[in-house]
Amino acid sequence: MQNRNWIQVLPLAILFALQATTSHTQEAIGKATSVKPQAEGSHGGTRTLSGGSDIYSKEIVRTGDTGQADLQFRDQSNLSVGPKSSVRLDKFVYDPNKSAGSVAIQATRGSFRFVTGSQGGGGNYQIKTPYGTLGVRG
C-alpha cells in the first residue's frame, strides 16, 4: 500500500522539482556591474544583487532608500537604476551577428538612466512608465 502512495506522489514531486530548476536555466541577458549599497532581483525568487551578478529577462530589479544598481546588457547597453526604484527587464533580443534587436523595460517607480549599446543604430527600444511609453528606434 505504501508503494502505491509513493507512485502517485512521485510524478507530482518531479513536476515541482523541474519547475523550480527551469527558471534558473534561462540565459543571462547581462550583469550587474555595480551595486551600492544594496539592490535585489526577483527572478524565480528574490536574491541580493552584487557586482558580477547575472541578470535575466523578466527580472524585476529593486533598490532601497539609498540603493543604486548599474546593469550592463550583452549588447553593452547600460541601465542605471536609482534609489527607491523598481524596473522590470521585460525583453532583450540581441544577436551579435546582426545589427537589429530589441529591448523593453518597464520602470514602475523611481529613476533610471538608459544608454544604448551596439544595437543603438539598428535596434528598437521601448521604455514603459506608469505615465506613458517611450519608444526609440535607431
C-alpha positions in Angstrom: 0.0 0.0 0.0 2.8 2.4 0.8 4.5 1.8 -2.6 1.2 2.7 -4.3 1.1 6.1 -2.5 4.7 6.9 -3.5 3.9 6.0 -7.1 1.1 8.5 -7.0 3.1 11.3 -5.4 6.3 10.8 -7.4 5.2 12.4 -10.6 4.0 15.5 -8.7 7.3 15.8 -6.9 9.2 15.6 -10.2 7.0 18.2 -11.7 7.7 20.6 -8.8 11.5 19.9 -9.0 11.6 20.6 -12.7 9.6 23.8 -12.4 12.0 25.1 -9.8 15.0 24.4 -11.9 13.7 25.7 -15.3 13.6 29.3 -14.2 17.4 29.2 -13.4 18.3 27.7 -16.8 17.4 30.8 -18.7 20.4 32.6 -20.4 21.6 35.7 -18.7 21.0 39.0 -20.6 23.7 40.9 -18.8 25.4 41.6 -15.5 25.2 44.0 -12.6 28.4 46.0 -12.8 27.9 47.9 -9.6 25.5 47.8 -6.7 25.6 50.4 -3.9 24.8 49.6 -1.1 22.1 47.0 -1.9 19.6 46.0 -4.6 17.6 42.9 -5.2 16.4 41.0 -8.2 13.3 38.9 -8.4 13.6 36.1 -11.0 12.1 32.8 -9.7 12.8 34.0 -6.2 14.3 37.1 -4.6 18.0 37.5 -4.4 20.5 40.2 -3.4 22.4 41.6 -6.4 26.1 42.3 -6.3 28.7 43.3 -8.8 29.0 40.5 -11.3 25.5 39.0 -10.7 23.8 37.8 -13.8 20.5 39.5 -14.7 17.7 37.8 -16.7 14.8 38.7 -18.9 11.5 39.2 -16.9 13.6 40.0 -13.8 12.5 42.9 -11.5 15.3 44.9 -10.1 14.5 46.9 -6.9 16.6 49.4 -4.9 16.2 50.6 -1.4 16.2 54.2 0.0 19.8 54.7 -0.9 20.4 51.9 -3.3 21.7 52.1 -6.8 22.3 49.4 -9.4 24.3 49.7 -12.6 23.4 47.0 -15.2 25.2 46.2 -18.4 23.4 44.1 -21.1 25.1 41.8 -23.6 25.0 44.5 -26.3 26.9 46.9 -24.0 23.7 48.9 -23.2 23.8 50.3 -19.7 20.9 50.9 -17.3 21.4 52.7 -14.0 18.6 52.3 -11.5 18.4 55.0 -8.9 17.3 54.9 -5.2 13.7 53.8 -4.3 13.2 52.3 -7.8 11.7 49.3 -9.4 12.4 48.3 -13.0 11.3 45.1 -14.9 13.5 43.8 -17.6 10.7 42.7 -19.9 12.5 41.8 -23.2 16.0 41.6 -24.5 16.8 40.3 -28.0 20.3 40.5 -29.3 22.3 38.7 -32.0 25.9 40.0 -32.3 25.9 38.9 -36.0 23.0 41.2 -36.8 22.6 44.9 -36.4 19.0 44.7 -35.1 17.5 43.6 -31.8 15.1 44.9 -29.3 14.9 45.9 -25.6 11.8 46.5 -23.5 11.9 47.6 -19.9 9.1 48.7 -17.5 10.0 51.4 -15.0 7.3 51.3 -12.3 8.8 53.5 -9.7 11.9 55.8 -9.2 14.6 57.0 -11.5 16.7 55.4 -14.2 19.2 56.2 -16.9 19.5 54.1 -20.1 22.3 54.4 -22.6 22.1 52.3 -25.8 24.9 49.9 -26.8 25.8 48.2 -30.1 22.1 48.0 -31.1 21.8 51.8 -31.0 21.8 52.2 -34.7 19.5 49.3 -35.7 17.7 48.1 -32.6 14.5 49.4 -31.1 13.9 50.2 -27.5 10.7 50.5 -25.5 10.6 52.0 -22.1 7.2 51.8 -20.3 6.4 54.0 -17.3 3.3 54.4 -15.2 2.6 57.7 -17.2 3.4 56.6 -20.7 5.7 54.7 -23.0 8.9 55.9 -24.6 9.9 54.3 -27.9 13.2 54.8 -29.5 14.2 53.4 -32.8 17.7 53.6 -34.3 
